[in-house]
Amino acid sequence: MEEHASSGKENEKGLRGRLMGKLRKEKKAQNQDDGDVDEFLHGPSDKLHMMPVIDEPAYPKPLTRIDTNSARRWPTAAEVQSAKIIRRRSASPKRRKGLVVRFTQEKPEVIGEGGDDAISPVSEIGMRKRANSHPPTLQPNRAQNLIVRRPVNSPRHSQESFRSQNTEGPPPPPLQRTQTEFESIPEPQNGAVQEGHIGNVDGGSRRDLSQRSGSDRRSFAEIKADFQSGEGLALLKAASNTSIIDQHLPGAPDTAADDISPQMDELHLNTMKNVHVPSSPGIPLQQTQVSPVVSDVSQAGEQLTESPAALSRASTLTLHEVAVAVGDDALQDFSSRVAHLFTLFRLSTEAVKPLPRCTLEELVRAALWWFLKGRLYLETAVRDRPSSPRDQQTNFFIRQQAYADLAKSFWLIETVTSQYPETHLRPSSTDSNTLLADILDVRQGVITSLKKLTMSMKRNNFLPPDIDDAPLTQGLDATIWVQGDGNRSLIVSQRPMSTIPLSETFPLGDTTQSFLFSRMFIMAVLLEETAPQHYQCPVMLSVVRSQRDKEVTAIIASQDGALNLAIRSDRARGPAWEDVRWQSKHNTVELQLPRGFLLRLHCSEHEFRTLWEIYDYEKRTHASLHQRSGEQLVFETILRTFQLFDHGSHPNFPKEPLPHCHFRLFEKTVVEKEATGPRTMHRGFRIGLITSSKTKNLRGLDQDLLPAEPIQFGFLRGEGGFPALLLKIRDGIAKYTMVCTFEDVNERTQLHQIISGIELGNGEGVVAEGLIKTVAMDINGEGASSCLRALEFSSFRFINQNHGAVQGTKTVLSEILRVVIDFKGGSITDRINVGSGELKLRLDINQPNELRVLRQPQQDMTISVSEAQVSRELPQQLAMLLGDLSKSESTRIYTFPSTKELHLFQSALTGFSILFDGLASSFNISRRRMVVPIYKKWDAMTTRLQIVQREKIVQLVAFFENFSHGACMNFALKSTDTFETSSRSGKYSLRIVDAKFAMPKSRGEGQGGVEHEFVCLDMPEYPGEHDDVTIVFDNEEDREALIKALPAPVKAASRMSSVRR
């Protein structure tokens, strides 16, 4: 018996051992198979190795926070190398070389639908696949991401999801997140995790895994299988959610509602609460039109019934369709967050005016009002960065109120106005000039603006909070209709002269016809000066400018349109800016209205300053085109383009050329009163320029071109080959370059000639022109300026009144006389606007072709140079020269090729014709002593003589050299004078008997250092001397030439002494 028992125990132990050994072998084989599969798939090196836990407590350990900052996502290089070495050393069955399995990054190619519910048999799908064995490769783009995906609750997807749990083979790939809901925006890149049901299931699976005890831990392959099964459950739940949404969308199949379980029904209610936008309680549900957002989702639901092949063919979207889809999604998200406020809006509306009694214009006007107000306050709240808790709380309330105002606009536009049949008319069915067309355009504009705004809010995380997190609505203003206070009958008397359309009353922004500069919500008070009654209401003030107008317009309008007027620049069209009074102390703007009414606008300090700055800036900008005192408009045109470089002095001007700028050039003058009468002196030019009214930002240029700076110009070719003029401005600190492009080359030539001073005015002409060699300027006897020596002078021309003869022109006290001297690369315009006795000249004895002119300080000389043909230093040197000429007396030295050009220049300058010009060997003056009848001769050696004549006045001009009694003299010759000739010892003499003259001035007696060396032809000195003057020549021809120029006949000298002697 014991033997039998022992043998039974031994048999039992043997059976147990054989069974345990078999289990260990199976477990060992399974572990080996898992390792081989991981090695074959080139799995990660950081495998999960389970270590046995000793003395583990019964209760789970508390969870600790994982340090994600120090955690590594990828293995290090050393770990990878060690894993490769271990993999090589591991014993594995032989397999074919080069056989490697990797997971591709490309998306799977959908060739058709299979399964029990498939429309097409699998054989036909295979045939189509073989027929299109080489399809064109489509590059993935963002537009393809917007295609609505196939519902994940299809039988094929569910079967494959659960079949993967029981399939034997290698472990499944790492868990990939599957989209379980509809998408209208691109999927996030770089593995970004989206919120949804999958995230919750995944997070729960990870927490369950971390809390398992050591005895329940399994291999890495089993954990992967667990993840995949959890994913299948999440996909099933999300698929049921999606199918229920499809059921309630237009065009979705109705058969999906038959298989809904109670759990799915609850999920359906929660989903519809978040997706469907509730309609207004005052409107039947049957009449509620589906919003554009819901209609887009319904279209997406219709696409769900299509096959994947059809979806792949429809995966080409335009950029406009992408933008529309994104905007609809953002607007839908916004509406779901503010839907709880719609009931408050309906109650507020019904309390004042029932919705059925409201016209479409009133509703659209109110929606536009609240949209503009909400957007304005939202931008203000977002822009503000409060620091104190109180300011943060105020900012939070302002932002919530802005959300509420935007919700009012959305409710009015999408829910209320959509019930009107006019909103369903096609755009081509209404006249574009009618009131209805304007209202419909405004409505569509509000919808578009709401989409753009919500897109921006969603992109910058400024959407309202969810319904569950939304703050209480007790403090929010749910008013739809804005009410006024006071005697409303006052508004009836203020009828506008012209009706302003709704799109212009509350402009959304810039349009193709006008520009919007500012918008503000203020309080307006209408007063009657002779009565104490008043009416006040909130109004919106918009500052706009039409592209046809040059000045801005302020439009003031209330929400209901009862108060609607505009402040313009033209008084004939209504109130003008001249009727506005600015009260800066109280931040109010008063507008004087007809019939004794006054409209007072109460603004905040910021609003008042903004409105004043806009008005003042435009006024100052347009003032640059107005003619000022002491100016005369000399040139005006509309430039093809205008461009400004070196923007340090004018940062408001863009770098790009500005088209159609209004350009004006004014000549600056000053009137000086003298004994001879007022004299108008040139003082430069002024450029006035403003940009075209078709550009929004009004910019202006007000630049003086003073004679103290040379004009640097350049002839260019602009875009399209049009002529352009370059001007370099150097005005103190301001240094920049402007380029003016003209339509016609004649305009460029005219502008250049005007600013250079060579343009011929009315009644002007060139009275003399010739060649010239050099020009020099000596300032205060310090020597000629060196900057003019390098210039190559070519010619001169005198511009004066065009009367033909030189003697008939006015030279002294002439406001238009000027000489233009051309040189290579520019010109000098010397305006000779001198008074009586100021113009003085001198001829050199040794240089017969040189003329010197003494000028007083001069401020009207113009020098223009081509910036491309002169050195960089020359403009600065010329500026210094012009500065010295304006302060000090100067001597102009002109050198001519011959005496002929000198006489022509001198005649045009003085108005005297040169009858004789020569050299005398001596010039004698006989002077009688005071007491005794003895005469003493003043004998000057070589003397240059000229006989000049202007009309009936003939003068003798003498210039001496090294004469102790003076350097020059001139006196008049009359027809009653006695002239005698004589010849002795080879000398030919001419004596003027009892000549009336003034003694030459000696050095030091003059007013200036060199003034005694110059003579004045228009005002000679008083002839205080009556003595004989004898002129001696070395040859008879010179004497005969002088005799021909005398005003009286000449007789031979008598041998007897004169009667006086």
Stockholm file with secondary structure:
# STOCKHOLM 1.0

chainA/1-1061         MEEHASSGKENEKGLRGRLMGKLRKEKKAQNQDDGDVDEFLHGPSDKLHMMPVIDEPAYPKPLTRIDTNSARRWPTAAEVQSAKIIRRRSASPKRRKGLVVRFTQEKPEVIGEGGDDAISPVSEIGMRKRANSHPPTLQPNRAQNLIVRRPVNSPRHSQESFRSQNTEGPPPPPLQRTQTEFESIPEPQNGAVQEGHIGNVDGGSRRDLSQRSGSDRRSFAEIKADFQSGEGLALLKAASNTSIIDQHLPGAPDTAADDISPQMDELHLNTMKNVHVPSSPGIPLQQTQVSPVVSDVSQAGEQLTESPAALSRASTLTLHEVAVAVGDDALQDFSSRVAHLFTLFRLSTEAVKPLPRCTLEELVRAALWWFLKGRLYLETAVRDRPSSPRDQQTNFFIRQQAYADLAKSFWLIETVTSQYPETHLRPSSTDSNTLLADILDVRQGVITSLKKLTMSMKRNNFLPPDIDDAPLTQGLDATIWVQGDGNRSLIVSQRPMSTIPLSETFPLGDTTQSFLFSRMFIMAVLLEETAPQHYQCPVMLSVVRSQRDKEVTAIIASQDGALNLAIRSDRARGPAWEDVRWQSKHNTVELQLPRGFLLRLHCSEHEFRTLWEIYDYEKRTHASLHQRSGEQLVFETILRTFQLFDHGSHPNFPKEPLPHCHFRLFEKTVVEKEATGPRTMHRGFRIGLITSSKTKNLRGLDQDLLPAEPIQFGFLRGEGGFPALLLKIRDGIAKYTMVCTFEDVNERTQLHQIISGIELGNGEGVVAEGLIKTVAMDINGEGASSCLRALEFSSFRFINQNHGAVQGTKTVLSEILRVVIDFKGGSITDRINVGSGELKLRLDINQPNELRVLRQPQQDMTISVSEAQVSRELPQQLAMLLGDLSKSESTRIYTFPSTKELHLFQSALTGFSILFDGLASSFNISRRRMVVPIYKKWDAMTTRLQIVQREKIVQLVAFFENFSHGACMNFALKSTDTFETSSRSGKYSLRIVDAKFAMPKSRGEGQGGVEHEFVCLDMPEYPGEHDDVTIVFDNEEDREALIKALPAPVKAASRMSSVRR
#=GR chainA/1-1061 SS CHHHHHHHHHHHHHHHHHHHHHHHHHHHHHHHHHHHHHHHTTCCSSCCCCCCCSSCCSSCCCCCCCCTTTCCSSCCHHHHHHHHHHHHHSCCCCCCTTCCCCCCCSCCCCCCCCSTTCSSCHHHHHHHHHHTSSCCCCCCCTGGGGSCCCCTTSHHHHHHHHHHHHCCSSCCCCCCCCCCSCCSSCCCSTTCCCCSHHHHHHHHHHHHHHTCCGGGCCCHHHHHHHHHHHHHHHHHHHHHHHHHHHHHSTTCCGGGGGGCCHHHHHHHHHHHHHHSCCCCTTSCGGGCCCCHHHHHHHHHHHHHTSCHHHHHHTCCCCHHHHHHHHHHHHHHHHHHHHGGGHHHHHHHHHHHSCGGGCCHHHHHHHHHHHHHHHHHHHHHHHHCCCCSHHHHHHHHHHHHHHHHHHHHHHIIIIIIGGGSGGGGSCGGGSCTTSHHHHHHHHHHHHHHHHHHHHHHHHHTTCCCCCTTTCCCSTTSCCCCSCCCEECTHHHHTCCCSSCCCHHHHSCCSCCSSEEEEEEEEEEEEEEETTEEEEEEEEEEEEEEEETTCSSCEEEEEESSSSSEEEEBSCGGGSCBGGGEEEETTTTEEEEEEGGGEEEEEECCHHHHHHHHHHHHHHHHHHHTTSCCTTEEEEEEEECSEEEEECTTSCTTSCSSCEESCEEEEEEEEEEEEETTEEEEEEEEEEEEEECCTTSSSCCEEEEEECTTSCEEEEEEECGGGCEEEEEEEEETTEEEEEEEECSSHHHHHHHHHHHHTCCCCTTEEEEEEEECCEEEEEETTSCBCGGGTTSCEEEEEEEEECCSSSTTSCCTTCSSCEEEEEETTEEEEEECCCCTTTCEEEECSSCTTEEEEEECCCSCCEEEEETTTSCSSHHHHHHHHHHHHTTSCEEEEEECSSHHHHHHHHHHHHSCEEEEEEEESEEEEEEECSSSSCEEEEEESSEEEEEEEETTEEEEEEEESSCTTCSEEEEEECTTCEEEEEEETTEEEEEEEEEEECCCCCTTSSSSSSGGGCBCSSSCCCCCEEEEEEEEESSHHHHHHHHHTSSSCEEECCSSCCSCC
#=GC SS_cons          CHHHHHHHHHHHHHHHHHHHHHHHHHHHHHHHHHHHHHHHTTCCSSCCCCCCCSSCCSSCCCCCCCCTTTCCSSCCHHHHHHHHHHHHHSCCCCCCTTCCCCCCCSCCCCCCCCSTTCSSCHHHHHHHHHHTSSCCCCCCCTGGGGSCCCCTTSHHHHHHHHHHHHCCSSCCCCCCCCCCSCCSSCCCSTTCCCCSHHHHHHHHHHHHHHTCCGGGCCCHHHHHHHHHHHHHHHHHHHHHHHHHHHHHSTTCCGGGGGGCCHHHHHHHHHHHHHHSCCCCTTSCGGGCCCCHHHHHHHHHHHHHTSCHHHHHHTCCCCHHHHHHHHHHHHHHHHHHHHGGGHHHHHHHHHHHSCGGGCCHHHHHHHHHHHHHHHHHHHHHHHHCCCCSHHHHHHHHHHHHHHHHHHHHHHIIIIIIGGGSGGGGSCGGGSCTTSHHHHHHHHHHHHHHHHHHHHHHHHHTTCCCCCTTTCCCSTTSCCCCSCCCEECTHHHHTCCCSSCCCHHHHSCCSCCSSEEEEEEEEEEEEEEETTEEEEEEEEEEEEEEEETTCSSCEEEEEESSSSSEEEEBSCGGGSCBGGGEEEETTTTEEEEEEGGGEEEEEECCHHHHHHHHHHHHHHHHHHHTTSCCTTEEEEEEEECSEEEEECTTSCTTSCSSCEESCEEEEEEEEEEEEETTEEEEEEEEEEEEEECCTTSSSCCEEEEEECTTSCEEEEEEECGGGCEEEEEEEEETTEEEEEEEECSSHHHHHHHHHHHHTCCCCTTEEEEEEEECCEEEEEETTSCBCGGGTTSCEEEEEEEEECCSSSTTSCCTTCSSCEEEEEETTEEEEEECCCCTTTCEEEECSSCTTEEEEEECCCSCCEEEEETTTSCSSHHHHHHHHHHHHTTSCEEEEEECSSHHHHHHHHHHHHSCEEEEEEEESEEEEEEECSSSSCEEEEEESSEEEEEEEETTEEEEEEEESSCTTCSEEEEEECTTCEEEEEEETTEEEEEEEEEEECCCCCTTSSSSSSGGGCBCSSSCCCCCEEEEEEEEESSHHHHHHHHHTSSSCEEECCSSCCSCC
//
